[in-house]
């Protein structure tokens, strides 16, 4: 086949592939819900047509940058693996800006979008229980939005389970292969709720919610109900609250066993950055299997991992617990020691002198949090300041060490390794390609979430 014929064939394939795809535009500033919505000059104004219109695989639903929306919608139209339905943004092109006099740019920015990401809020519980994007469909991509200031439930108990209804982005039961990426969530009681499978939550920023949702529920950035989900490369800051029956609650990720549909095993949580939250991972259930937590920085309060009963691989995390007050006394805790199994390798635990990592098992009387006791552990570094036993009454494993990891700058909370760190090259090789900064993993990996670049 000649080069020209091949080019023509590829062009024909492209047009056939995209033949039925339509771009829809929404602009709260200049739109009209009676418009066709399929050009930037005739955009819709609100969310209403997202429930009334029919959407096909390959369609894109684009919101003007600088626009804002209140309320929520239920989306029921699925894409396919090859042609997902994409929610994203649009703005005025650089070519238009360059050829337009500065004095005439303002109405163009308003008409075609410019500035900050489109913003969404739903402060009214009576509107979809505070959901904004309630996705009851598959192969959906949600990319590049700003969500803020959502409502708490009007109380929550074992009968109404209102907390389980929350989620700014709510991926409903039996949905699958959805992606939430590059979004920001501010002051939202639950940022993302995942009730479906094979979803990817990646490169989002969730931050600043410190009010209890209900008596025994603190705010949670990401709640997971179903299995086979991946949570990666997100940044979460300042989630959680003091109060309630446990003294402190909420945090980054919860596997929500209170939800009636809970069946969450095979969860991959990796390469996330967690700062000043009330715990990293809570597993509110028993019998949770095949969870992997790897290459995360957790510079938080309270537990790194705790829950009812679980099997979790814990690889190459940098866990910092020097923020006060810490309500939990151990980095790992459980309600059921006999049902808890950890495989802990290549981590750095840098903790306050009054805390421990594992701790001795105690007899459980009632629903109380206790230390996890002896677990599989090797090639970890433990440091507790003046405490000579930061591991917590458990014997060191093969390759374990108790020493200062020598971070770059502890005072300014830079927990990368300096050139003299004893953690350099002391890990064992696992199946990961890059560290939290994106540097390649060497044949002799470092302990913790960061490789030393020249290692």
Secondary structure as UniProt FT lines:
FT   HELIX           3..17
FT   TURN            18..20
FT   STRAND          23..26
FT   TURN            28..30
FT   TURN            33..34
FT   HELIX           40..42
FT   HELIX           49..52
FT   TURN            57..58
FT   STRAND          60..64
FT   TURN            65..66
FT   STRAND          68..70
FT   STRAND          73..75
FT   STRAND          85..90
FT   HELIX           94..99
FT   HELIX           102..104
FT   HELIX           105..112
FT   STRAND          119..121
FT   TURN            125..127
FT   HELIX           128..130
FT   STRAND          133..135
FT   STRAND          140..143
FT   STRAND          146..148
FT   TURN            158..160
FT   HELIX           162..165
FT   STRAND          169..171
FT   TURN            173..174
FT   STRAND          179..181
FT   STRAND          184..186
FT   STRAND          190..194
FT   STRAND          200..202
FT   STRAND          205..209
FT   TURN            215..216
FT   STRAND          220..224
FT   STRAND          229..232
FT   STRAND          235..239
FT   STRAND          241..242
FT   TURN            245..246
FT   STRAND          248..249
FT   STRAND          251..255
FT   TURN            257..258
FT   TURN            260..261
FT   STRAND          267..270
FT   STRAND          273..278
FT   STRAND          281..283
FT   STRAND          288..294
FT   STRAND          297..301
FT   STRAND          305..307
FT   STRAND          310..315
FT   STRAND          318..321
FT   STRAND          332..334
FT   HELIX           337..339
FT   STRAND          341..345
FT   STRAND          348..351
FT   TURN            353..354
FT   STRAND          370..371
FT   STRAND          376..378
FT   STRAND          381..384
FT   TURN            385..386
FT   TURN            388..391
FT   TURN            398..399
FT   STRAND          401..402
FT   STRAND          407..409
FT   TURN            410..413
FT   STRAND          414..417
FT   TURN            419..420
FT   TURN            422..425
FT   TURN            436..437
FT   TURN            453..454
//
